[in-house]
Amino acid sequence: MTKPIAENRRARYDYFIEEVFEAGIMLTGTEVKSLRVGRANIAESYASVEGREIKLINADIPPYGHANRFNHEPRRHRKLLLHRKQIDKLIGAVQRDGRTMIPLKLYWNDKGLAKLEIGLAKGKKNHDKRETEAARDWARDKARLMKGDRGD
C-alpha cells in the first residue's frame, strides 16, 4: 500500500474501530484525475446505508482543474463497492447494534485502483477520549525515559 491520498486522523480519536473493511469506490473520470493530483478530504465524511447499497457521503473531491464543463460535483454521494456478505454484515451492525461506518483512509492499491478503508465503529464518550489521551501521553513519556536511560 502506498501513501494515502486522504486520511481521517480524527476517526480513531472519536471512535472505537471494531472492524476494518476495504471498499472500492465508483468514481467518474474527473474524480480519478483529481485524486491522482492528490486532492481529497474525507475528514467530515461518513458511510450510510441507502437501500441495499452503502454510499460515501460528504467526501470532498475538488473539481479537476482542466476538466471545464464536464467536471463532477465535489460532494456527491459515491457508491461503495463491497461483497454482498460484507454489505449485509455492515447493514446489520448499523441497524441492530447502532454502529457507525467511518472512512479511515483513501489510497491507491497495487493495481492502481482507488480504495477506501472503512471502519465499523462505536462512538467514544468524553471519559474514553481522556483515557486514550492519557495512555498515549504515558507511552510517549515512557519511550522518552527509555531512550534517555540508554544514552547515559
C-alpha positions, 0 to 999 in steps of 0.5 A: 500500500502506498501513501494515502491520498486522504486520511481521517486522523480524527476517526480513531480519536472519536471512535472505537474501530471494531472492524476494518473493511476495504471498499472500492469506490465508483468514481467518474473520470474527473474524480480519478484525475483529481485524486491522482493530483492528490486532492481529497478530504474525507475528514467530515465524511461518513458511510450510510446505508441507502437501500441495499447499497452503502454510499460515501457521503460528504467526501470532498473531491475538488473539481479537476482543474482542466476538466471545464464543463464536464467536471463532477460535483465535489460532494456527491454521494459515491457508491461503495463497492463491497461483497454482498456478505460484507454489505449485509454484515455492515447493514446489520451492525448499523441497524441492530447494534447502532454502529457507525461506518467511518472512512479511515483512509483513501489510497491507491492499491497495487493495481492502481485502483482507488480504495477506501478503508472503512471502519465499523465503529462505536462512538467514544464518550468524553471519559474514553477520549481522556483515557486514550489521551492519557495512555498515549501521553504515558507511552510517549513519556515512557519511550522518552525515559527509555531512550534517555536511560540508554544514552547515559 
